[in-house]
């Protein structure tokens, strides 16, 4: 069955909190904190801790074994310290260390069976390092590697992810044990490497094109993680298994080699292939620096003394730090250690930054460049960042902390890395561009937008669809989220003003065009919503306005006696009567009704309201004031048009003047793009504009009028139109579109399917001239805006979590039903209680209830 990965467990958080918390100096806390802060006297600290543990073994031996085992699995960044500590314990109490080795072997078997592959990898790493401390026999490690390598021989009968993990685990431990294993039994080691070489030669990598950050291999190749590690191990083998960066703490204790008595490992056979076990996903190595990019901070030039190696790396120089080559084992060891520190210390950015900058190596390397590259490698890792929470906020806060801790070096390297990323945007995956925008805007917001903007001024003349121009535009949009429009404009150079989005205000087309046919109904809805009228009243106003939309389209359309447009079927049945009615009503319209006269000073619907209610009296007063304003505005436009024409010729009669008044020629469109239902247009516009002051007001109106929303948008198509209205009202503030859409999806007012259909609707995928969109310099299909993909990603993540949660409940319910069926005394081969309910009526009733429950869970999964 599928088991949770180590990163999905909540136990790790409890352990990380426990291992570094402030508590009395118990033996357990001393073990957890050894080497955490100060490494200057680490040899003395290890020796003293070993003495304390040896004295406490007779009392608390079992608990000490569990503590050491947990440290091996959960504190891999200090695994060298624990291996040395166990080696010292082995000199004085060999039986205790033997019990620890047996416990680790059992944990290794359990971890592989339970799909806890991170724990299994670190246990193998500990055993590999223990060879140097003479705690584990070299032949035993060779036997473990050989058993793992045999899995690659039946690659055709198992998944590639399974064979990849066993291969990677062997290669993962060889840099620490390879030199001793080659001296002990070179033929056995060569046989293992030969088996792996055959597997690597026939291995396929179809995932590289999907998981790579750069689309091009120029200037840095994007390699599969296992291919890259294999090339590094081959170079290490050709160099005599000598590496130059690993901190060999065990060499400080010569007694380990002189008096150590290693233990023999019991044979471990990997379990058979299980299709339900999920192995770690493959990855692609991210590269953005090589040795030519390293700049001396003092001389601002390439460091001297860096000679080229055959694989493109550089020889280590004593004068200045250099960057190891891409296929050197030193690059892998440092990158892996940095990745472990970030993943295991992601709960505290200050601790993580200090640990990264304090990484201890034997050679002088360009650690600043490797740290920045490792941070961006985690940020751009596909399909999601490797940290437990998967949030980019950790990487952004970590980079800020690194700049504070090493203000003389890290900011310069970070600026250089940003320029490299900006120049290579053409070859970067769109999802990685989005992550780059999220981090860059967050970083600038913490530094008052201080950046060398003039160097990017050439992007102002690029095509609107160019990645560089899009990055600047989207970055400015997000900066406004973090700050406010006036502040961003004040700190930004004037030449970049053309890329600024409009001010994040709500768009009310009825305020700028009060002569719209539906303006009166809109203002009535706004007043009703602000007065918190009942949902039935608001719904009636919206539906009435939608039903009377036809008679607002044209004065010449046929009306019945009630002022409602006739249906097409009625026209077909009685054409002659329809023609007569058309003629009569057209004359009445031309003679007695001008556009000004159609704005009444009273409303029959609201005249029926009880005057004793203060809220409704207030609504009537505001409606009368709005009607008066509309009549005055229409009269002014009428007089202006008449003054432009020949008034003496055109004002013979009042009817002629009103007939020639161009009342609708300059009107804004009554419906937003993609909307066909006027009721949806009016209600959503009124509700959003009524609550546009704060998010709380908007959510309060959505909650109060949820029944109206469900009635108007009962289908997915109607919900898509509602999303178009939300987009039109908040076109200048995409953040509100994301917030409102996510909230309505969470409360069940919008289906996830509607969000997907909205994102891929024709309005979103075509380039249209939308006056309420961003500047013309930023014109592009709306689907390319990052807020659209933000809505999509949040919706899909929510649906995935819901399906996973309900699937677990469904499986548990199925298992419970199966157990109850087997335990039932009435379940026999001749009589199936699942169908007949058993001899006991209550038993059958409960079984039927469980079946109904399963049906409900399945329907929820289908809806999700």
N, C-alpha and C positions, 0 to 999 in steps of 0.2 A: 504494500500500500504506500501511497505518497506520504512522505514525512516532511515536516517543516524544516526549512533550511535554518542554519544557525543564525542568519541575519533576521529571520522572522520571529525569533524567540524573545520573550520579554525577560528571560532570566539573565541575559547578558547585561542589561541595564542595571539590574540589582547587583550583579557581581562587580561591574565597573564602579558603581557607587560605593560598594563595600571596600574595594581594594585600595582606594585612595582617600577615604574619609579620615578625619581626625579622630582618633580613639586612643585609649591607653596602650602602652607598649606591651601588648601581649605577643606571644610567639607568632600567632597567626598574622597580626598586623605587621610585625617585623618582616615576615616572609613576603607579604604583599607589597611592602614599601621599599624593599631592598633595591638600591640602584635607581630609585625613581627621580630623585632630585640631584643628589651629589654623587659624582663618580670619582672625585679626586682621591678618596681613600677607600675605593671599592674593595681592594684586596683585603684590607684590614677588616672591613665590615663583613665580608663573606666569611672570613675565618672566625670572627666572634659569633656570628649567627650560627655557624655550623656547631660550635661548642654548645650554644644554648639549646639547639635542637637535639643534640646527642644526649644532653642531660634530661630532656623532657620526653624522650622516646619511651622509657618504661611506663610512664603515666598516660600519655596521650598519643600513642603510636598510630592508632587508626585514624584519628583526626588529622594528624600531621601528613599521613599518606594522602588523604583527600585534598588537603590544602595544596600540597606540591603538585598533585595531578591537575587540579584546577588552574594553577599558575601556568603549567605547561600549555594548557588548551586556551586560556583566556588572556595571557600576558605574553604573546609571542615576541613583542619588541624587546623583552628582557630574557629571552630564552637562553642566551649565552651565559648569563649570570646564574640562572637556575641549573644549567647543566654543570657548571663549575662547582656550584654548591653541592649538588648530588655527588659529584666526584669526590669532594672532600669527606662527605658523609660515608662514602663507600670505603674510605681508608680505615675508619674507626668502627663502623657497624655494617658489615657486608650483608647481613641477613635483612636488615631494614631496607637497604637499597634493593635487594633482591625482591622483596615484597612490592616495592614501588615499581620496579620494572614489570613484574607480573600484572600489577594493577593497570599500568599503561597499555600493556598488550591486550588486556580485556577491554579497556576503553577504546582501543583502536578497532577491535572487532565490532564492538557495539556501534561505534561511530559510522563505520562503513555500512553496516546493516540498516541503521536508522537514517542514512543519507545525511549525516553531519560531517560533510567532507572537509570543512575548514578545520574542525577538531582533529580529524584523522591526518590531515596534512601536517599540522603542527606537531602531532605526536611523532610522526615519521621524522620530521626535522629534528626534534629533540633527540631521538635515538641516533640519528646521523651525527649530531654534534657530540653526543656522549662517547663516540668512538675516540675522539681526541682526548677525552677525560679518562679513558680506559675504564669506562663503566660498562660498556657493551662490547662483546667480541666482534671483531671485524668480519669473521666468517658468518656470524649471524646476520649482520647487515647485508652482506652479499646474498645470503639466502632469502632475505625479505625482498630485496630488489629483484631477484630472479623470479620469485613467485608473482610479483607484480608484472614483470615483463612478459610472463607467459600469457597474460590476459590478451596481449596484442596478437597472439597467434591465432585466436579464434575471433578475429575482428569481424568476420562475415556473419557471425551468429549473435552479435551484440551491437549496440549503438556505438557510433564514433565518439560520442561524449563520454561513454564509459571507458573506452580504451585511451582516450585523451587524458582522462584524469589519472589513471594509473601511470601513464607515461610521464605526465607532468610531475607527479609526486616523486618519481625516481630522480628525474633531472633536478628537482627542487632541492634534494638533499645532497647531490653529488658535489657541489662546490665546497661543502664542509667536510666531506669524508673521502673525496676522490683521491687525494694524495696518499692517504694511508691504505686505502683499498688497493690502489695500483701497486704499492710496495708489498702488500701482503699476498695478493693473488692476482696478478695482471691478466692472466688468461681468463679467469672467471669474470672479471670486470669487462674485458673485451667481448666476451660472449654476450653479456647483457647489453652492451652498447651496440653490438651487431644486430641483435634482435630488434632493438629500437630503431636502428637505421633502416631495416627492411620495412618496418611499419611506417616510418616517416616518408619513405620513398613513394608509397602507394596511397598515402593519406590525401584526401581532398579537402579543399578549403572554400566551399561556396559562400561562406558567411562573410568573407573579407569585404566584398563590395558593399554589403549592407551595414557593417559595423565600423567601417573606416571613417575617420573625420574628414580627411582630405580626399578629393576625387582623383588627385594626381599624385604620382610618386616623386615629383620634382619639387623641391630638392631632397625631401626626406621620404624614403619608402615607408609605406604603411604595411606592416607585416603581421601575420598571424602570431599569436602569443607563443604557441608551441614551436612554430618554425623558428622564431627569433631565439627562443631559449635553446633549441637544439643547436643552432649556429654558434651561440655563445659557449655551450658545453664543448662543442668540437674544437673551438679555439682554445679553450682551457686545457683540453686533452693534448692538443698539439704543443702547448706551452709547458707541458710537464706538470699539469695540475697545480700550478702556482698562481695564486691571486694576490692582490696587493692592498686591498681595502678592508678586509674583515678584521674586526677587533678580536684578537686571540687572547682572551682573558685567561684561559687555562694554561697558557705558557708561563704565567706568573707564578704557578705552583708546580715546580719540578717534581715534587713528591708524587703527583698523579701518575707521571710516566714511570717513576722508579718503583713505586710500591702498589700501583693500582692492580686490582684483580677483577677483570671484566666478567660480566655475566653473559650467559648464553640465552638467546631468545628461542622460544618455542616456535615451531613452524606455523605460519599463518597462511591459510588458503583463502583467496578472495571468494566471496559468495558468488553463486551463479547469477547470471543476468536476469534482472527483473524489469520488465517494461514499464512498471509503474513507478520505479525509482527515478527521480529527476536529478541528473548530474549537473555540475556547474556548467554554465553557458560559456561558449568560447568568447574570445575578445581579440581586439586588434591593438597593437602597441602604438601609442601616440608619440610622435616625435615632432618637435618644433625647433630644437637647437642642435648644433654640432660644434666641433671644436673651433670653427672659424667665427662663430658668433660670440665667443667669450671675449669680453673687452676688459682690459685692465682699468680699474676705476681711477687710478692715479694718472696713467699716461693716455687713456682713451684709445688704446690700440690693441691689436691682438697680442696675447701674452707671448713672450719669447720662449724659446726652448721647446716648442711643441712640434716634434717631428711626426710626419705622416706615417701611419701604420698601413699594412696591406688592406685591412678591412675598412679604411676610412677613418680610423680613430687617431689618437695622438699619444705619443709616449709621455709618460709622466715626467714633469720637470720639477726640480727642487726650487727653482726661483719663483715660480708663480703657479697658481692652481690651473688645472686644465680639465677639460670635459672628456671622460672616457668615450671610446668609440661605441657605436650602436651595437656591435657584435662582440664586445668584450664582456667578460663575466662581471667585471667591476660595475658596469652600467646596470646590469640586472640586480646585483646585490644591493646597491644603494637605492635603486628605484623601488625594489620590493620592501626594503626597510622603511622608506618614506611612506609607501602605500599602507603598510601595517600601522604606522604611527597615526596616519590620518583616519583610518577606519576605526581603530580602537580608542582613539582619543577625541572622537568627534563630539563628545558630550561637553568638552571644555576647550574653547579655541585658544585660551592663554596657555594652558598646559601643552596643547598640541604644537603651537608655534615655538615655544621654548624647546620642546623635544626635537622638532625638526632642525632648528638652528644649532642645537647642541649635539647633533649626531656625531659620534666618535668613529673616525676612520684612521687607518694607518697611513694612507697616502693623502696628499693635499689635492683635493679635487674642487672644481667649481660648484660648490654645494648650492650657492644661491640660484644658479641657473637650473640645477636639477630639482630644487624645491619648487620653483615656479612652474617648471614643466610637469612635475608630478601633480601639482594642484590643478592645472588646466587639464591634465589627463583624466583626473577624476571628474572634473566638471563636464567634460565632453564625452565621457564614457557612454557608449550606447549598449543597450537601449535605455539605461537609466544609470545615474551615478551610483557608485558602489557603497557609499555611506549608508548606514542603517535607515535613516529617515528619508534618504533620496532627495533632499532639499538642497537647492543651490545656495541657500542662505549661509550654510556652514562654510562653503568655499569663499564666499564674499567676505564674511567676517574674519575668516582665517587670513586672507590676504591683507586685510586692514591691520590685523594684529601683527603680522609679519613685518609690515612697513613700520609699525611702531617699535618693534623689538630690534630691528636692524635698519634704522633709518638712513644709514650711509650707503647701503648696497641694494637692498630689496626694491625700493622705489624705482631705481634706475633700471634694474633688470625687468621689473614689471612693465615699465613704460616701453622698453625694447620689445617685450613679448607682445604687448598690445599692438604695436606698429606692425609686427610680423603677422599677427592675426588679421589686421585690417588690410594689409596688402594681399593676403591670400584668401580673401572672402569669396573670390570667384570660384575657388575650388573646394569650398567648405560646404558640408551638408546643411540644408536649411534648418534642421532642428538644432544643430550646433550654433548656427548664427543666432537663433532665438535665445539660446542659453548665454551666448556672448553678450547679447543686448541686455539681458537681465542682470548679468554681473556688472557690465560696464556702467549702466545707469545707476545701479546701487553704489558702486565705488565712487562715481563722480558726486553723487548726492552727499557723500560723507566728506568730500574735500572741496566744497563750494564751487563745483564745476571747473576746477582748475585743470586745464588740459591745453596742449599745444594745438588749438583749433586752426591756427593759420596754416599748419602743415596739411590739413585736410580740406582747405578751401578749394582745391582743384576738383573735389567731388561735387561742388555746387553746379557745375556745368555738365555733369554726367547725365545719362538717360535716367528717367524716373524709375525704371526697373532695375538699375544697377544695384548690386548688393551693398556697395559702399554708401550710396545715397540713402538706400532703405535703412541701413544700420543707423545713420545719423538721425533720420526722421523718427524711427521707432525709439531710439534712445531719448530724444527730446520728449516724446510722448510719455515715456516712463518717468523721466525726470519731473515732469509736471505732476505725476502721481505722487512722487516722493516729496515734492515741495508745492509750489503754486505757480501759476502762469507768469505773474509779474516778476517774481524772483528769478525764474529761469531766464526770462527775457532780459533782465537787468544784468545777469552774469554772463550772458552769451554775446559773442561779437555780433555787431550789426549785420555783417555779411551773411550770417546764418539765419536771419529772421525769416527769410523766404521758406525755410524748412520747418518753421514752427507750426504746429497745428493751431486751429482756432482756439479761442478761450473756451475752457470746458464748461459751457453753459447749456442750459436746456433750450431746445428749439421749439418755439410756439408759433406755428405758421398762422394761427388764427389772430394773434395779436398784430402781426404785420399785415395781414389780409383780413380785416374784419368783415369784408363784403363777401366772403365765401358763403355759399348757400347753407353750409352746415355750421356756420359760426355761432348762430343763435343756440342751436342744440348743444354745441360744445360748451359755451359759457354756462348754459343751464346745468350741464353735467358737472362742471367744475364747482359751481356753487353748491350743488347737491352733495358732492363728495366731501367738500370742505365742511359742510354742515352736518356730516355724518348721518345722512338720511338712510333709510332702510334700503337693503340691496334690491328689494322688489321695485321700489320707486326709481332707482337709478337704472335698473334693467329696462323698465318701461319707457323711460326717456330715450335710451339708446335705441331700442327696437322701433319706437315711433319715428325717430329721425331716419332710421334706415328704411322704413317702409315708405316714407314720403320723399325719398331721394329722387324718385322719377320725375316728380313735377318740378323739381328744381333744375333739371337738366336743360330744359328748353321751354319757352313760353308757348310754343306751337304744338306741344305734344297733347294728346287727348286726355281729358280728365273725366271722371265720373262725377256724380252729384256730391260725393263726399270729398272730392279733391284728391283722389287716389288714381294713379295711372291704371288704365285697363290692362288686363293680361292679353297676351297675343292670341290665346284661344278665343277670348270673347270677341276680339276684332275679327277673327276669321269667321265666326258664326254669324255675325250681323254687321257686314261691311257698310251697308247703306246707313244704318242708324249711327254707326261709328263716324262716318263722314259728316253727317249732320251735326252730331255732337261736337266733332272737331271744329267745324265752322263756327258754331255758336260760341263755344268756349273760347276760341281764338279771338273772336270779336270782343268778348267780354274782357279778356286779358289785355287786349290792345287799348280798349277804351277806358277801363277803370282801374287797372292795376299796373303801377310802375314798380321798379325794383325798390324804390323808397317806400312805397305803400305796403310792400310785402313784409315790412318789419313792423309788426303790431306793437302797440303799447300794452297789450294785455295778452295773457295766455290762458285759453280755456282749461288746459290741464291743471294749471296751478291756481286758477280761480276757484276750483273746487276744494282746495285745501282749507283746512280749518284755520281761521284767522287767529284763534286763541293760542296756537302753538308759536312760541317766539322764534324758533329756528326757521319755520316756514315763512313767517312775516319778514324775517331778514332776507330770505331768498327772494321773495317777491320784490322787495325794495331794490336789491342788487340787480335783478333782472330788468326792472323798469329803467334803472340807470344805464345799463348796458344797451338796451333798445334805443334809448334817447341818443346815446353816443353813436350808435350805428346809423340812425336816421340822419344825424347831423353830418356824419362823414360822407354818406351817400349824397346828400344835398350839395355838399361842397364839390364833390367830383362832378356832379351834374352841371353846376354853374361853371366850372372850369371848362368842361367840354363845350358848353354852349358859347362861352366867350371866345373860344378858338375858332368856331365856325361862324358863319354869317347868321347872327341872331335874328336879324329882321326877316330873313327868308325862312328860317327853320322854326320859328315860334308862332306860326299862324294859329295853331291849336295846341292845347296841352297834350293831346293824344299823340300828335306827330313828334313833339319834342321828346316825350317819354319813349316812343318807339325807337327813335334813333340813338338813344343813350347807350353807349357801349359798356354795359354793366359788367360783363364777364370776359372782356377781351384781354385784360391784363391780370387775371386771377392766377394765383398759385394752384397747382393741382389739388383737388379735394381729397384724393386718396394718396397715400404714400406708395412708392414703388413696390410692387408685389402684393398689394392689398386690394381686395375686391369687395369686402364687407364693410360698409360704412359704420355699422354698429361697433365692430371691433376697433376701427380707426378712432371713432369718437371716444369710446369708453377708455381705451388704453391711453390715448393722448391726454384725456382729462385726468385720469388717475395718476399718471406719471408726472404731469405738470403740477398737479395739486400737491404732490409730495416731493417735489424736486429739491426742497431746501436741505433736507437731510435724508440719509439712508433709512433712519428709523421711521420717518414719516411715510416713506415709500413702502416699507415692509408692513407698517400698520394698515395702510389702505389695502394692500394686497391681502392681508389676513381678513380684514372686515368684509371685503367684496370678493372673497374666494368663490362664493356661490355664483356670482355674476360671471366670473372668469370661467368657471366650469360650464356654465350655460352657453356662453358665447363661443368658447373654444373647446367644444366637446370632441372635435375630430382633430387628427394630426394636421390636416390641411389648414384648419382655422388657427391652430397653434403656430404654424409657420407664418401666417399673416400677422399674428400678434407679435412675433419676433421681429418682423419687418417694421412694425410700428415702433417697437422699443428702440430699434436701431435708428429710425428716423428722428425720434424725439431726442435721443442721446447720441446723435452722430458726432457731436463735438467732444464727447466725454466717453471714450470706449470703455473705461474702467467701470462705469455704471452699467453698461450693457452686460459686461461679464458678471458683475455682482447680482444684478436683477435676474439674469438668466439662470445663474447657479442657484439662487434662492428659490425661484419658482420650480426648478427641477427637483430640488431637495424636498419641497413640500408637496410635490406631486401635481402641480398645476400645469406643467409642461412635460411631455414625454421626451425621453432621450432621442427617440426617432425624429421628433420635430426639429431638434437642434441640428441633427445631421442633415435633414432635408433643407433646412434653412441655409446652412453653410454651403450647400451645393446647388442651391436654387439658381435659375438663370440670372436673376438680379445680382447675385453675388459673383458669378463667374464671368460676366461680361463687363467691358469697360463702358460705362455710361456717364453722361454729363449730369452729375448730381450737384446741384448748387449748394447743398448743405454738407458736402463732403469736405475733405481737406483741400489744401491749395491745389491749383491746377498743376503746379510743379510736382506734386505728389500723386497725380492721377494714376490709378492702376485698378485692376479688378479688386473688389472688396474682399474676396476670399484670400488675397495675399496679405491682408492686414493681420498682424499677429494676434490681435484680440479675438479674431474669429477662431484661430487655432487654439487659443487659450480656452475658449468656450468648449470647443470640441474635446480637447484633452481632458478637461475637468469632468465633462459629462461621461466620457468613456471610462475614466478611472473610477468614477462613482458606480457606474454600472458593473464594472468588473469586480469591485469590492462587494457589491450587493449579491452578485451571482455566486461569488466564492462563499459568502456568509450563508446564503440560503442553501447552497449545495452541501455544505457541511451539516446543516440541520436536516436536510433530506436524507443524507447517508446515515446519520444517527437514528433517524426515525425508522429507516428501513432495517437497520441492525436490531433496533428494539423490537420491531414487529416479528423479525425472524426468531429472536430469542424467546419471545412470548409464545410463538407458535410451537417452538420445539419443547418448551416447558409445559405446555398445556397438556393435562392428562387425557384430553379428548382427542388429541391429534394422533391418528393411527394411519397406517398405510391405506386402509380402506375408506377412511373418512377424513377429508381435509377440512379442518375448521376454518381455513381462510375463505372457503366458499359457503359452508353451511353454518358457521357461527358456533359450532360445538353443541353439546347437550345443554349447556348453561346459557340462558338467554342473555345474561349480563355480559358474559364473555364475548358473545357475538356482537353485542352493542359496542363494546369498547374497541373491538377490531374494526368495525365499520367506521367508528370515529377516527381511528388512526389512518384508515384508507382515505377518508375525506381530508385529513390533515396533509397526507402525502400529495393529494391532488392539489391542494392550495399551494403547497411549496412548489410543485412543478409549474403551476400557472404563474407564480411570482418569478420563477426563473425565466419563463418564456417572455413575460413582460419586460424583464430586465434586459 
